[in-house]
Amino acid sequence: MGRTIASGAPQVVTKEWAPVRITNPDGAGPCIILCDHASNFVPDGFGTLGLKDSDLQKHIAWDPGALGVSAVMSRLLDAPLVESCVSRLIIDCNRPLNAPDLVPSLSEVTVIPANENLSEAARQERIKLSHRPYHAAIEALVEKRKAAGKPEPVFVAIHSYTPVYRGVERPWHIGVIHDADERVAAPLIAGLQALGRYNVGINEPYSPADRVYYTLERHASAYGMPAVMIEIRNDLVTTAQEEEGWGELLSALLNNITKGL
């Protein structure tokens, strides 16, 4: 059945496990919520990837809190939520297939023994297991909405990040990541800044130049559809109450923004 190491928001894995899950697929709202790193689940056959269970609780294996925030937003915005149900240590669904860290052998400062010297056949198996179905599910959802006559979606990718990276503190409470299309990002940044209580990172702690924007590039930017990537510092989403609070805040801001698109 594989392994899910509990940390933060609980990950529910059933006997009907699949590499991707869509919640509220017929949601009538304008947004599609994406959670690329929702789970730290390691399927059968991979063991612990040579790591300690404690390593699989860390950010290197998933984005703690991201799924909880995404679920709240899916509910409040009546939006479909697409989540990857496999740890990014198996394969990172938010990386292009030619990325050196598609299957990371080193994540931050942790060596991933089972990912070192991976054969091309093993790499292709992981693509087939998780990466391909995840992106196919997003494409199928967009086509289904198009066939139903719904307007083009607004893509919102939810992530979380560590307060300290390689010994350097990150001061931002939340980061808004965007490319040249600022239709969603600019008013979202302005709305967060207007509250006066958040240090808002603009293309911080990551930017598309860091090759972390792949999912949105593939499904939104390539077709001229609006999109934004949201990064929440993971020490601010350690409880269900905190996830609810961020989900409510972001949903309220996005609800106003999407009305103007």
N, C-alpha and C positions, 0 to 999 in steps of 0.2 A: 504493500500500500504506500510505501514511501514514508518520509519523515516531515513533520512540521514542528519546529521548535517554537514554543510559545514565547512571545515577547510583545509587550504593548497590546495592540488590538489583536484579539484571538483570530487565528486562521482556521476556518472550518473546512475540513477535507472529508468528503464522503466516499462511499464505495463507488459512486458514479463519477469519480474524479475525471476531469478533463483539463487540458492545458490552458484553456481560456474559458471564461465565464462572462455571460452578458446578463446584467440585471436590468429590468424594465426596458426590454428591447423596443416596445411600442410607445415609449414615452413621447408625449406630444410637444415637449418644450424644444427650443431651438438648439440646445447644446448636446454634444456627445462628450461624456466624461471618460477619460482614458487613465488607467492606472497601470503603467508598464511594469512597476516593481512592487506589486501588491503583496506578494507572498514569499516566504522563505522555504517553501515546500521543495523537498528533494525527492523525486520519484524513485520507485524501486530500481535497484540495479546500480545505484550510484553511491550507496552507503552514506558516509558523511563527507565525501570528497576528500578524505584525509584530514578533516578538520575536527576540532572539538565541538561539542554541542554548543558551548558558549560562543564560539565563532559564528555559528549559524543564527545566533540571536542578534548579531550586530548588523549595522548598516551595510556592510559588505554583501550581505545575503539578500537584502530587500530594503524597502523604504518604510520603516516603522511609522505608523500613524496615517500614512497616505490613503490606505484603503478605507479607514474609518471616516476620514474627511470626504473622500469620494462618494461613499455611500450616503452620507448626509446630503451632499449636493445633488446626487441622483434623485433623491426623494423630494427635496425642496424645489428643484428646477424641473421636475418631471422629465428627467433626461436619462437616456440609456447610459449604462456604465459598462465599459469593457475592461476586464482585468486579466492580466497574465497570472496564472496559477502555479507558476514554476519560479524557483529562485533564480535571480540573475547570475548566480554562480554556475548554474547549468548552462545558460546562454542568456545574453542580455538582449531583450526584445527591442530596446531603444538604441540599438546600434546597427549601422549598415553591415551587410554580410562581409565586407572587406575590412572591417575595423579590427585593429590588433587586439582590442579588448572585448570582442564579441563573445569569446569564451575566455574569461580572464584567468591567467595563471598567477597574477599578482594583483590583489585588490587592496588599495591603500598601502599598508605595510605587511599584509598577510599573504603568504604564499599559499596557493591552492594546489596541493600535490596532485590531485586527480586530473587537473587541467594542464599540467606540464607535458610538453611533447605529445600533444593530442594528435592522433592520426587524422588524415583528411576524411576517412570513412566515419570516424567517431564524431568529427565536427559536423558532417552532413546529417548524421543521425540526430544530433541535438537540434539542428535547424528544423528537421522534420518533426521532431517532438514538440517544439514550443514556438519558435520564431515564426515559422510559416503559418501554423494555425491561428496564431494571435493576429497577424496582419490580414489574413484571409477573412477572419471574423469581422474585423473593422470594415473591410471592403464590402463584405456582404451586407452589413448593417446599413452602410451608406447607400448601396444600390436599392435596398428594400425601402428606405425612406424616400429615395428619389422616385421609385415606382409608385409610391403612395401619394405622390404629389406634394410632399413636404418641402419647404424651403431648404436651401443648402445649410448644412449644420455649422455651428460654431464649435470648434474642437477645444477642449480644455483638458490638459494633461496635468495630473496632480502627482507631485513628488515630495520627498522630504530629504533633508541633508543634515550632516553632523555639525554640532556647534564648533568643533575643533577639527582641523584637517592637517595632518602632518605637523602638529605642534602649533599651528596658526589659528587663533580664534577668529570666528566669523561673526561680525557684529549684527548682521541683518536678522530681523525676525522672519522676514518673508522675502523671497526673490521672485521677480516677474521676468520671465525669459521670453524673448521675442526676436524675430528676424525683421526684415524691412517692413513687413505688414504690422502696423501698430493700431489697427482698428479696435482691437480688444485691449491690448497691453497699455496703451497710453491712458485711456480713461480709468483702467483698473489701477494703475500706478497713482494717478491723480486722486482717485477715491480713497485709496489706502493712506496716502500722505495727508489727505485732508483730515483724517481722524486724529492726527497728531500724537499717536501713541506707538507707532511702528517705525522702525528703521527698515526702509524698503530698498532692497537691492534691485537695481536696474541692470539686467543681464549679469547679475551676481547671485550666488557664488559661481554660476556657470553661464555660458553664452552659447549660441549656436556654433561658434568657432571651436568649442570644445567637443563637438560631435555628439552632443547630448540631445539634439533636436530632431533626431532621425524620424521618430514616429510622426511628428507633426509635419516635417518636410515631405514625407511620403504620402500622407493622407490629406493634408490640408494645403500647404504651400504649393505643391505641385499642381493643384487644381484651382488656385486662387481663392481658396476658402479661408475665412478668418480663424485664427488659432492663437492660443497663449499657453505657455507652460508656467506652472506655479510651483515654487519650491518653498516648503515651510520647514523652519529649523526643527529638528525632531525632538528636542527637549521641550518643545511647546505643544506637542501632541502625544503625551504619554498616557492620557486617560480618555475615556469615552466622553467625558464632559468637555475636555479641551478639543477633541475632534469635532464635537457638536458645535462648539463655539466658532471654530474656524470655518466649518461648513456653512453655518448660518451667515456669517459675515460675507464670505465669498459669494454665496448664492444671492444675497441681497444686492451686492455690487454688480454681479453679472446679469441679474435680472434687469436692472436699469440699463446696463450697457447694450444688451441684446435688443432691447426695444428700439434703440436708435440705429440699428444696422439695417 
